[in-house]
Amino acid sequence: MSDTTLVTSDLIDLYDAVFTHGGFTVRLNADGTLTSAASGFAVSATDEQWSVPAAVPFADFATAIEGLHALYPTANAVGGWVDGQQLYLDPVEIIDDRAKAEFLGRLRQQIAIYDLSASEEIRL
């Protein structure tokens, strides 16, 4: 991630994706734009769990995403998904090699990583 401010229209699209698709994983570009992540393995960049109520107002959602953007400068992506009444947010790294992704996931005490190509969770 960089110090670039994220583009508001992209944040609006992410907010909509939470409610229409149940979540998202996007790459963070140097110019502040976001690109859908369609391949590789998403691994949390931290062992901390970040969540907000699923009914979070847009302004708070945008602040949370930008906060993760600033806190985790080595993450190259961000993911979010709804589970029950909570919206979970993760600064993530997209890793092309499954073995490396699984290793990092275990190292960071993750329950699972996400295979973006197959759209499925891989339990660790």
C-alpha positions in Angstrom: 0.0 0.0 0.0 1.1 3.6 -0.4 0.5 6.9 1.2 -1.9 7.7 -1.7 -5.5 8.5 -0.7 -7.9 5.9 -2.0 -10.4 7.0 -4.7 -13.9 7.7 -3.3 -15.8 6.1 -6.2 -13.8 2.9 -5.6 -14.6 2.9 -1.9 -18.3 3.3 -2.8 -18.0 0.3 -5.1 -16.5 -1.8 -2.3 -19.2 -0.7 0.1 -21.8 -1.8 -2.5 -20.0 -5.1 -3.0 -20.4 -6.0 0.7 -24.2 -5.8 0.4 -24.6 -7.2 -3.1 -21.9 -9.9 -3.1 -21.1 -10.5 0.6 -17.6 -9.2 0.2 -14.6 -8.2 -1.9 -10.8 -8.6 -2.5 -9.1 -5.8 -4.3 -5.6 -4.9 -5.2 -4.4 -1.4 -4.1 -2.7 0.5 -6.9 -0.1 3.2 -6.3 -2.4 5.8 -7.8 -5.1 5.2 -5.2 -7.3 3.2 -7.4 -8.5 -0.4 -6.7 -8.6 -3.4 -9.0 -10.5 -6.5 -8.4 -8.2 -9.4 -7.5 -9.1 -12.5 -9.5 -6.2 -14.8 -9.1 -3.7 -15.9 -6.5 -4.2 -16.6 -2.8 -5.3 -13.9 -0.3 -3.4 -14.1 3.0 -4.0 -11.7 5.8 -1.0 -9.4 6.4 -1.6 -9.5 10.1 -2.8 -11.9 12.9 -5.1 -9.2 14.2 -8.8 -9.3 13.5 -10.5 -6.1 12.2 -14.3 -5.9 12.2 -17.1 -3.4 12.3 -20.9 -3.9 12.5 -22.2 -5.1 9.1 -24.6 -2.1 9.0 -21.7 0.4 9.2 -22.4 3.8 7.6 -20.4 4.5 4.4 -18.2 7.2 6.0 -17.1 4.8 8.8 -16.5 2.1 6.3 -14.3 4.4 4.2 -12.4 5.5 7.3 -11.8 1.9 8.3 -10.5 0.9 4.8 -8.2 4.0 4.6 -7.0 3.2 8.2 -6.0 -0.3 7.1 -4.3 1.2 4.1 -2.2 3.5 6.3 -1.5 0.8 9.1 -0.3 -1.9 6.8 2.0 -0.4 4.1 3.3 -3.8 2.9 -0.1 -5.2 2.1 -0.9 -5.1 -1.6 -4.6 -5.7 -1.3 -7.6 -5.4 1.1 -10.4 -7.9 1.6 -13.8 -7.7 3.3 -16.6 -10.1 4.0 -19.8 -10.3 6.0 -20.3 -13.0 8.6 -23.5 -12.7 10.6 -23.8 -9.1 11.9 -20.0 -8.3 11.4 -18.1 -7.0 8.5 -14.5 -8.3 8.6 -11.8 -6.3 7.0 -8.3 -7.6 6.2 -5.2 -6.0 4.8 -4.0 -8.8 2.6 -1.1 -10.0 0.5 -1.9 -11.7 -2.8 0.5 -14.6 -3.2 0.8 -16.6 -6.4 2.3 -19.7 -4.8 -0.1 -21.8 -2.8 2.5 -23.4 -0.6 4.0 -20.0 0.3 0.5 -18.6 1.0 -0.3 -21.5 3.3 3.0 -21.1 5.1 2.3 -17.4 5.7 -1.3 -18.1 6.7 -0.1 -20.5 9.4 2.7 -18.2 10.5 0.1 -15.4 11.0 -2.3 -17.8 12.9 -5.0 -17.6 10.2 -7.9 -20.1 10.1 -7.9 -20.0 6.3 -6.6 -18.4 3.2 -8.7 -17.6 0.1 -8.1 -19.0 -3.4 -9.2 -16.1 -5.6 -9.1 -18.2 -8.9 -11.4 -20.9 -7.5 -13.4 -18.5 -5.3 -13.0 -20.9 -2.3 -11.6 -20.9 1.2 -8.7 -23.1 2.0 -8.8 -24.1 5.7 -5.4 -24.4 7.3 
